[in-house]
C-alpha cells in the first residue's frame, strides 16, 4: 500500500513537471509591439534596423536594393523568419530571396521554408520563409551551429531585369521562435552572446550628425540572455532520480517478505 501511494505521488509529480516542459515546446507567445517596430531597413550589416521577435518590421525600397534587419535569438530557440514583398502592378518576373546570418555574419542554412521565390509578371506579392536550426548555447569553434546573439536578415531581389531596377517595392519582415527546451541543451555556454551588431544612434540631437556614433547593439530578448544555464532537462533529471529511488524502495518492499520465518522449528 505504501508503495502504491508513493508511485501515485511520483506520477503526479511527473505530470506537474511535464506541464512546463510542454509549454516550453510551444511557439513563443511574446506580445507583438508593432508600434515600436522599425519602418525602415538598413543597407548593410552595420546599419541593419533592429526589431524584436514578434514584431513586424516594414520598409520601402526598390528592386535591386539590399534590405537589412536584425533581431536577437537565445539558446534553445528555433527561429522562423518570414518576409512578404509587395510589388507594383506592372513588373517583369522577379526572384526574391531572404538570407539569415548570425552574429559572426555567417550565413545560416534554412531547415525548410521557401527561401527564394519567383514572382511572375503581374503578381502583386511574394512570401518567403526560413526556419533555422535550433540555437545552441555552445558549440565547437570549427562548427557553423547557430549561437545566441544577434541575427541579421537580408532581403533582396536577384537577377532583376534592367527594366525593373529601381521599381518601388515594400517589405514586411517578422521573426518568431519555437522553444525547444531541454532537447537542445548542451553542457556549455558562451561567456557572452554574439552581439556585434552595429546601430547608428544619436548621443544628443537626432539632427546633429556630429553626435552620431557607432555603438554595440543593445537589443536582447525580453527576459534577457539565458546563455543556456537552465533548461527543462534539469527537471526531467530530477524526476528520473525520484522515480529510480521509488523503484528501489518498491523492489525492496516486494522482496523482503513479511519479516518472519515461514516455519517455526519444533521446540522453539
Secondary structure as GFF3:
##gff-version 3
##sequence-region A 1 268
A	DSSP	alpha_helix	2	24	.	.	.	ID=ss1
A	DSSP	three_ten_helix	34	36	.	.	.	ID=ss2
A	DSSP	beta_strand	49	50	.	.	.	ID=ss3
A	DSSP	beta_strand	56	62	.	.	.	ID=ss4
A	DSSP	beta_strand	66	73	.	.	.	ID=ss5
A	DSSP	beta_strand	77	86	.	.	.	ID=ss6
A	DSSP	beta_strand	94	101	.	.	.	ID=ss7
A	DSSP	beta_strand	107	108	.	.	.	ID=ss8
A	DSSP	beta_strand	116	119	.	.	.	ID=ss9
A	DSSP	beta_strand	125	131	.	.	.	ID=ss10
A	DSSP	beta_strand	149	158	.	.	.	ID=ss11
A	DSSP	three_ten_helix	162	164	.	.	.	ID=ss12
A	DSSP	beta_strand	168	179	.	.	.	ID=ss13
A	DSSP	three_ten_helix	181	184	.	.	.	ID=ss14
A	DSSP	beta_strand	198	202	.	.	.	ID=ss15
A	DSSP	three_ten_helix	209	211	.	.	.	ID=ss16
A	DSSP	beta_strand	212	216	.	.	.	ID=ss17
A	DSSP	alpha_helix	233	255	.	.	.	ID=ss18
###
